[in-house]
Amino acid sequence: MRIKLSALRLLTILILLVGGNNALAKGIEEEILDLVNEHRAELNLPPLRLVSAISKAAEQHSEDMADGKVPFGHSGFDARIDKILAKTGGMAAGENVAYGSRTAIDVVRMWLNSKGHRKNIEGNFNLTGIGVAKNRSGTIYFTQIFIKAR
């Protein structure tokens, strides 16, 4: 696992230098998923499964924050989650957001050091979606949505 994460970190750094937004997002999203699931495994919790429909909602929220369409935070959470729950047959949801971190490990560490964010990461969820977007000045916005599906 350490070798895979190191390779992902190197890929993320290279993408940041080159500036490819879509590839940047995918590399960071994969690394966040790996780090979160690694933490959950340490607690004997099942891994979260990445679902593209949930990731699309997370990505849209990150893009909206990065573009200034919504303020940083959980604006539109209820509507976003209602759509996801209807698609996934979900029963419960949570959401973590962040901005300013440059790497997946930084954002996951920050979330783990916050009681509310940690509660989502360690929660009774089985599905997730992760979205990352960068604004014009290079600030990266992160959204991770957690779903408990039947």
Secondary structure, DSSP 8 states (H G I E B T S, - for coil): -HHHHHHHHHHHHHHHHHT-HHHHHHHHHHHHHHHHHHHHHHTT----EE-HHHHHHHHHHHHHHHTTSS-SS-TTHHHHHHHHHHHHTEEEEEEEEEES-SSHHHHHHHHHTSHHHHHHHTSS--EEEEEEEE-TT--EEEEEEEEEE-
